[in-house]
């Protein structure tokens, strides 16, 4: 008997959890973290049915409510020596505290800093109680430090290669665990951090993005030089979303980077975003929907400028002048459901260094932006390449 398999004509990326693009993407991202025990399907869907499209206050209240519920449970478990349960609940609480702030731009709101601290405390509690091979780090940076985590590959004798993971505009360093977990399981050490404009660095230290990312990555690589268990000749850097635009600039300036992974590739991110925002800025302020005002507040806050300066500031985010200086091997990622799939191909075409291209089609189930919701199949293909090249 011959078994017949069907051809899928519909694909899950057409499923929308919200009419708001960012909210939809973030829910899919959190669902993708279920595989890493950083979230639970029932909890995520419970929050989702209580959200309103484009409403920042409902967003932070719903995710914050779930995070608070889990943190209290974790504390009860810990007090009664139920350490496995405590670690599990702390980890999910940490995720939801972070997500509560990913679609929230009221800088003056006290929850902005409070939820940051809750998320970090829960994450580190989970690490300590679970014995997971990771620890909090503080990377010296100018007159302050950058917060992050360092993960050591278990069962490795001597020095191991290192993968540095850079998050994007909206998710945080701790959200890249699907990458760092895949790394340590394959014998790679892993490091991730919140740079200027990201995660805790933005919210607790007030540091906005800067276009010269090479000056952010240099102190990170200097920090790595001091790690005794890292093979300094085998350092890779992977950038997620906006981080995928940032890391090639670092690779062009610092040849300590052996391989560079742009997820997805983009050579002139600021130009692309500026074209979209120019239409919003052209609207009289009194005619803008609240959702668009919130979006502009988010951009001006994260880039440290006023509305009048925003387009000029974004124009600085262009790597056209440095792309030819990249010497490390580059892997450019792209997907069928990317917001702008042409950008990655254009970036790949302009590279003159050794390079490879990995396209996630609909059948991969990892076709969304930065493989959201498809982290398991994505990590398999990405790390097959990393194992062969780092």
C-alpha positions in Angstrom: 0.0 0.0 0.0 1.4 3.4 -1.0 0.8 6.2 1.4 -0.2 9.5 -0.1 1.0 12.7 1.4 -0.9 16.0 0.8 0.6 19.2 -0.6 0.1 22.1 1.8 -1.6 25.0 0.0 -2.1 27.1 3.1 0.7 28.1 5.5 0.6 29.1 9.1 2.3 32.5 8.6 -1.1 33.7 7.3 -2.5 33.1 10.8 -2.8 36.5 12.6 -3.1 37.0 16.3 -3.6 40.7 15.9 -4.2 43.3 13.2 -1.3 45.1 14.6 1.9 43.8 13.0 4.2 44.1 16.0 1.7 42.6 18.4 1.1 39.7 16.0 4.9 39.1 15.6 5.5 39.2 19.4 2.8 36.7 20.2 4.3 34.4 17.5 7.8 35.0 19.0 6.6 34.0 22.5 4.9 30.9 21.2 8.2 29.9 19.6 9.8 30.1 23.1 7.5 27.3 24.4 10.0 24.8 23.0 12.6 26.2 25.4 10.3 26.2 28.4 10.3 30.0 28.5 6.6 30.2 27.9 3.5 28.0 27.9 0.9 27.8 25.1 -2.1 28.1 27.5 -0.6 31.1 29.2 0.2 32.9 26.0 -3.2 32.3 24.5 -4.8 33.3 27.8 -3.1 36.7 27.5 -3.8 37.0 23.8 -7.6 36.8 24.1 -7.5 39.7 26.5 -5.5 42.0 24.3 -6.7 44.9 22.1 -5.2 45.7 18.8 -2.8 48.7 19.1 -3.5 49.3 22.8 -0.3 49.7 24.8 -2.0 49.8 28.2 -4.0 46.6 27.7 -0.8 45.0 26.4 1.4 45.8 29.5 -1.5 45.0 31.9 -2.3 41.6 30.4 1.3 40.4 30.2 2.2 41.9 33.5 -0.8 40.1 35.2 0.4 36.8 33.9 4.0 37.5 34.9 3.0 38.6 38.4 0.9 35.4 38.9 3.8 33.2 37.9 6.4 35.0 40.0 4.2 34.7 43.1 3.9 30.9 42.3 7.6 30.6 41.8 8.3 32.3 45.2 5.9 29.9 46.9 7.5 26.9 45.3 11.0 28.1 46.3 9.9 28.6 49.9 8.8 25.0 50.1 11.9 23.6 48.4 10.2 22.8 45.1 13.2 24.0 43.2 12.3 22.4 39.8 8.8 24.0 39.8 10.2 27.3 41.1 12.9 27.4 38.3 10.2 26.7 35.7 7.8 29.3 36.9 10.5 31.9 37.3 11.7 31.4 33.7 8.2 31.9 32.3 7.6 34.9 34.5 10.8 36.5 33.3 9.7 36.1 29.7 6.3 37.7 30.3 7.8 40.6 32.3 10.0 41.4 29.3 7.2 41.0 26.7 5.0 43.4 28.7 7.5 46.1 27.8 8.0 45.2 24.2 4.9 47.1 23.1 5.0 50.0 25.5 6.6 53.4 25.0 5.7 55.5 28.1 9.2 56.2 29.3 7.9 58.0 32.4 5.8 55.1 33.6 7.2 53.4 36.8 6.5 50.0 35.3 9.2 50.5 32.7 12.1 50.1 35.1 10.2 47.9 37.6 9.3 45.2 35.1 12.9 45.2 33.8 14.2 44.4 37.2 11.6 41.8 37.8 12.5 40.1 34.5 16.2 40.0 35.3 15.7 38.8 38.8 13.4 36.0 37.7 15.7 34.9 34.9 18.7 34.7 37.2 16.7 32.9 39.8 15.8 30.3 37.2 19.4 29.9 36.2 20.5 29.4 39.8 17.8 26.9 40.7 18.0 24.9 37.6 21.7 24.5 37.3 21.5 25.6 33.6 25.1 26.5 32.5 24.6 30.3 32.3 25.5 33.3 34.4 24.8 37.1 34.3 27.7 39.2 33.1 28.4 43.0 33.0 30.5 44.0 30.0 32.6 47.2 30.5 31.4 49.9 28.1 32.5 53.5 28.1 31.6 54.8 31.6 29.1 52.0 32.4 28.5 48.3 31.6 26.2 46.3 29.2 24.1 43.6 30.8 24.2 40.1 29.4 24.5 36.4 29.9 27.3 34.0 29.2 26.6 30.3 28.6 29.3 27.6 28.7 29.0 24.4 26.6 28.8 21.4 29.0 31.1 18.4 28.5 33.7 20.4 26.7 37.3 20.0 27.8 39.5 23.0 27.2 38.6 26.0 25.0 35.5 26.1 22.8 34.4 28.4 20.0 32.0 31.2 20.8 28.8 32.6 19.3 27.9 36.1 20.2 24.2 36.8 19.7 22.9 40.4 19.2 19.1 41.0 19.6 16.9 43.4 17.6 14.9 46.6 18.3 12.0 45.0 20.1 13.1 41.7 21.7 15.9 41.5 24.3 19.1 39.5 24.7 17.4 36.9 26.9 14.9 36.2 24.1 17.7 34.7 22.0 17.9 31.6 24.1 16.6 29.5 21.2 20.0 30.3 19.6 22.2 30.1 22.7 20.6 26.8 23.8 21.3 25.3 20.3 24.9 26.6 20.6 25.8 25.0 23.9 24.2 21.7 22.9 26.7 21.6 20.0 29.8 22.4 21.9 29.8 26.2 21.4 30.0 28.7 24.2 27.5 31.6 23.7 27.2 35.2 24.9 24.3 37.6 24.5 23.9 41.2 25.7 21.6 44.2 25.5 23.4 47.0 23.7 22.5 50.7 23.5 18.8 51.0 22.5 17.9 47.5 23.6 16.3 45.7 26.5 17.6 46.7 29.9 20.3 49.0 28.7 17.7 51.3 27.1 15.2 51.2 30.0 17.5 51.2 33.0 20.5 53.2 31.7 18.8 55.4 29.1 21.3 54.6 26.3 19.8 54.9 22.8 20.9 53.2 19.6 24.0 54.4 17.9 24.8 53.9 14.2 28.5 53.1 14.7 27.8 49.6 16.1 31.5 48.7 15.7 32.1 50.9 18.8 29.6 48.8 20.7 31.0 45.4 19.6 34.6 46.3 20.2 34.3 46.3 24.1 32.3 43.1 23.8 35.1 41.4 21.9 37.6 42.8 24.3 35.6 41.2 27.2 35.6 37.9 25.3 39.4 38.1 25.1 39.5 37.7 28.9 37.4 34.5 28.9 39.8 31.6 29.5 37.5 29.0 28.0 37.0 30.6 24.6 39.0 29.8 21.5 39.6 33.4 20.3 40.3 32.2 16.7 36.8 30.9 16.4 34.4 33.7 17.2 31.1 34.1 15.4 28.5 36.8 15.7 24.8 36.5 14.9 22.4 39.5 14.7 18.6 39.1 15.0 16.3 41.5 13.1 17.8 45.0 13.5 20.8 43.2 15.0 21.2 41.5 11.6 21.8 45.0 10.2 24.2 45.9 13.0 26.6 43.0 13.1 28.0 43.2 9.5 29.3 46.7 10.4 31.1 45.2 13.4 32.6 42.5 11.2 33.8 45.1 8.7 35.7 46.9 11.5 37.0 44.0 13.6 38.6 41.0 12.1 38.4 39.0 15.3 35.0 37.9 14.0 35.4 34.7 11.9 31.8 34.3 10.8 28.9 36.7 10.7 25.2 35.7 10.5 22.7 38.4 9.4 19.2 37.4 10.3 17.9 38.8 8.0 20.3 40.8 5.9 19.8 44.5 5.2 22.3 47.0 3.9 20.4 50.2 4.4 17.9 49.6 7.3 17.5 53.3 8.0 16.4 54.2 4.5 13.8 51.5 4.5 12.3 52.4 7.9 12.6 56.2 7.0 10.5 55.7 3.9 7.7 54.2 6.0 7.8 56.7 8.9 7.9 59.7 6.5 4.3 59.0 5.6 3.4 59.0 9.3 5.3 62.2 10.1 3.6 63.9 7.2 0.2 63.6 9.0 -0.7 66.5 11.3 -0.3 65.4 14.9 -3.9 66.0 15.7 -5.0 63.6 12.9 -2.7 60.7 13.8 -4.3 57.7 15.4 -2.9 57.0 18.9 -1.2 53.8 17.6 0.9 55.8 15.2 1.8 58.3 17.8 2.9 55.5 20.1 5.1 54.1 17.2 6.8 57.5 16.7 7.4 57.8 20.5 9.0 54.4 20.3 11.4 55.3 17.5 12.4 58.7 18.9 13.0 57.2 22.3 15.1 54.3 21.1 17.1 56.5 18.7 17.5 59.4 21.2 16.1 62.2 19.0 13.1 64.4 18.3 10.4 63.8 15.6 12.0 66.5 13.5 15.4 64.8 13.8 14.1 61.2 13.3 14.5 60.8 9.5 17.9 62.4 9.5 19.0 60.1 12.4 17.7 57.0 10.7 19.5 57.9 7.5 22.8 57.2 9.4 21.9 53.5 9.5 23.4 52.6 6.2 26.3 50.1 5.8 26.9 50.7 2.1 30.2 52.4 2.8 31.7 49.5 4.8 30.3 46.3 3.2 33.3 45.9 1.0 35.6 45.8 4.1 34.0 42.6 5.5 36.5 39.7 5.4 34.7 37.2 7.6 32.4 34.6 6.0 28.8 35.8 6.1 25.6 33.8 6.2 22.6 35.8 5.1 19.2 34.6 6.2 15.9 35.3 4.6 12.3 34.0 4.7 9.2 33.9 2.4 7.2 35.8 5.0 9.8 38.4 5.8 8.5 42.0 5.8 10.9 43.0 3.1 12.4 39.8 1.6 14.2 41.8 -1.2 16.4 43.5 1.3 18.3 40.4 2.3 19.0 39.4 -1.3 20.2 42.9 -2.1 22.6 42.8 0.9 23.9 39.3 -0.2 24.5 40.5 -3.7 26.7 43.4 -2.5 28.9 41.2 -0.3 32.4 40.6 -1.7 33.6 38.3 1.1 33.0 34.5 1.3 29.2 34.1 1.7 26.3 31.8 1.9 22.5 32.4 1.6 19.8 30.5 3.5 16.2 31.0 2.5 13.4 29.6 4.7 10.4 28.8 2.4 6.8 28.1 3.5 7.5 24.4 3.8 10.2 25.1 6.4 7.6 26.6 8.9 10.4 29.1 9.8 9.5 31.6 7.0 8.5 34.4 9.4 10.8 37.3 10.4 13.8 35.9 12.3 12.1 32.5 12.1 9.5 33.4 14.7 7.4 30.4 15.6 9.8 28.1 13.8 12.8 28.1 16.1 13.4 24.4 16.2 13.7 23.7 12.4 15.5 27.1 12.0 18.1 26.3 14.6 18.8 22.9 13.0 19.6 24.5 9.6 21.5 27.5 11.0 23.7 25.4 13.3 24.4 22.9 10.6 26.1 25.8 8.8 27.8 27.1 12.0 29.2 23.7 12.7 30.7 23.6 9.2 32.1 27.1 9.3 33.1 28.1 12.8 
